[in-house]
């Protein structure tokens, strides 16, 4: 992170969070590196939130599928970046992705895969200096 635009944003040197191609590319590279080289629960974590748990209850989706989806995120899926609204992490920047995927619903008979719009919100907490990634949201989009 040090010396890159994301670091400057996290330090407050860049107040307006503008999604230039450079910012998008750095976020995607960091995300893919963390998923590819890291370990779930150590290097990156998915928040234990009701909405995130509900996705697993509604569809057949496991950790391997989540990794596949995260590794499949592209520049076009990154829709915005914004300052964190978490009082414990006011200087963090969150990156919001949206992606449409096909998942098999649970608890329904005689159904096929369904298109599901996902909302994915990710941050690299400032105090970790980019060494840890936190997936705040990984659930159905509420549009």
C-alpha positions in Angstrom: 0.0 0.0 0.0 2.7 2.5 0.9 3.2 5.0 -1.8 0.1 4.1 -3.8 -3.0 6.1 -4.3 -5.1 3.9 -1.9 -2.6 4.6 0.9 -2.9 8.4 0.2 -6.7 8.1 0.3 -6.6 6.1 3.6 -4.3 8.7 5.2 -6.7 11.5 4.2 -4.4 13.1 1.7 -7.0 12.6 -1.0 -10.3 13.7 0.4 -12.6 13.1 -2.5 -12.7 9.4 -3.3 -12.7 9.4 -7.1 -12.6 6.1 -8.9 -9.9 6.7 -11.5 -8.7 3.7 -13.5 -5.6 3.7 -11.3 -7.6 3.4 -8.1 -9.7 0.7 -9.6 -6.7 -1.3 -10.8 -4.9 -1.1 -7.4 -8.1 -2.2 -5.6 -8.6 -5.2 -7.9 -5.0 -6.3 -7.8 -5.0 -6.1 -4.0 -8.3 -8.0 -3.7 -7.1 -10.7 -6.1 -3.8 -11.0 -4.4 -5.4 -11.3 -1.0 -7.9 -14.0 -2.1 -5.3 -15.9 -4.1 -2.5 -15.9 -1.6 -4.3 -15.4 1.7 -6.2 -17.6 4.1 -9.9 -17.0 4.9 -10.2 -16.1 8.6 -6.5 -14.9 8.9 -5.6 -12.7 5.9 -9.2 -11.8 5.0 -12.5 -12.2 6.8 -16.2 -12.0 5.9 -18.3 -10.1 8.4 -20.7 -12.2 10.4 -23.7 -10.2 9.5 -27.4 -11.3 9.0 -27.4 -10.3 5.3 -24.2 -12.2 4.6 -25.4 -15.3 6.4 -28.8 -15.1 4.6 -27.1 -15.5 1.2 -25.7 -18.9 2.3 -29.1 -19.9 3.7 -31.0 -18.9 0.5 -28.5 -20.3 -2.1 -25.9 -23.1 -2.4 -22.7 -21.1 -1.9 -19.6 -22.1 0.0 -16.2 -20.6 0.7 -14.8 -21.9 -2.6 -17.6 -20.3 -4.5 -17.1 -17.1 -2.7 -13.4 -17.1 -3.5 -14.3 -17.8 -7.2 -16.7 -14.8 -7.2 -14.1 -12.5 -5.6 -11.4 -13.6 -8.0 -13.8 -12.9 -10.9 -14.4 -9.3 -9.9 -13.3 -6.9 -12.6 -12.9 -3.2 -13.0 -16.4 -2.9 -14.3 -17.8 -4.4 -11.1 -16.3 -1.7 -8.9 -19.0 0.9 -8.6 -17.7 3.3 -6.0 -15.4 4.0 -3.1 -16.3 6.0 0.0 -15.1 6.8 3.5 -16.1 4.3 6.1 -19.1 5.2 8.3 -17.8 2.9 11.0 -16.9 5.1 14.0 -14.1 2.7 15.0 -12.5 3.0 11.5 -13.3 6.6 10.3 -10.2 6.8 8.1 -10.8 3.6 6.2 -12.0 3.5 2.6 -14.6 1.0 1.5 -14.9 -0.3 -2.0 -18.3 -1.3 -3.3 -18.6 -3.9 -6.0 -21.7 -5.3 -7.8 -21.8 -8.5 -9.7 -24.5 -10.6 -11.2 -24.0 -14.4 -10.8 -26.0 -17.6 -11.2 -26.7 -19.5 -8.0 -28.8 -22.5 -7.2 -31.5 -21.7 -4.6 -32.0 -23.9 -1.5 -35.3 -25.1 -0.2 -37.0 -25.1 -3.6 -37.8 -28.1 -5.7 -37.6 -28.3 -9.5 -35.8 -25.0 -9.9 -32.8 -24.1 -12.0 -30.0 -21.7 -11.3 -31.2 -18.1 -10.8 -29.5 -14.8 -11.5 -28.5 -13.1 -8.3 -27.2 -9.5 -8.0 -24.5 -9.4 -5.4 -23.4 -6.4 -3.3 -19.8 -6.7 -2.1 -18.2 -4.1 0.2 -14.5 -4.5 1.0 -11.9 -2.5 3.0 -8.3 -2.8 4.0 -8.3 -1.4 7.6 -5.8 1.5 7.8 -4.1 0.0 10.9 -3.2 -3.2 9.0 -1.4 -1.1 6.3 -3.1 -3.4 3.7 -2.0 -6.7 5.2 -5.6 -7.6 6.1 -8.8 -7.4 4.1 -12.2 -7.2 5.6 -15.3 -8.1 3.5 -18.0 -6.1 5.2 -20.8 -7.1 2.8 -21.3 -10.2 0.6 -25.0 -10.5 0.0 -27.9 -10.0 -2.4 -28.1 -6.4 -3.6 -31.1 -4.6 -2.2 -31.9 -2.6 -5.3 
